[in-house]
Amino acid sequence: MKRFEQIRDLVLSLEGDFEKFYDKGNQAAGTRVRAGMQQLKTLAQEIRTEVQDKKNAEK
């Protein structure tokens, strides 16, 4: 569950920047959102690889 907590924490940490960008038009917040989403993408790919490796190891 550690990996799930990492995803949840990352998404929650971006909430303020999402609000600043979409509601107030803060461009710097948009840059932080983009960076955070890239981190999320990387983390998701790592988790996908771990899950696939674990599935294959059980066969």
ABEGO torsion letter per residue (X at the ends): XAAAAAAAAAAAAAAAAAAAAAAAGBAAAAAAAAAAAAAAAAAAAAAAAAAAAAAAAAX
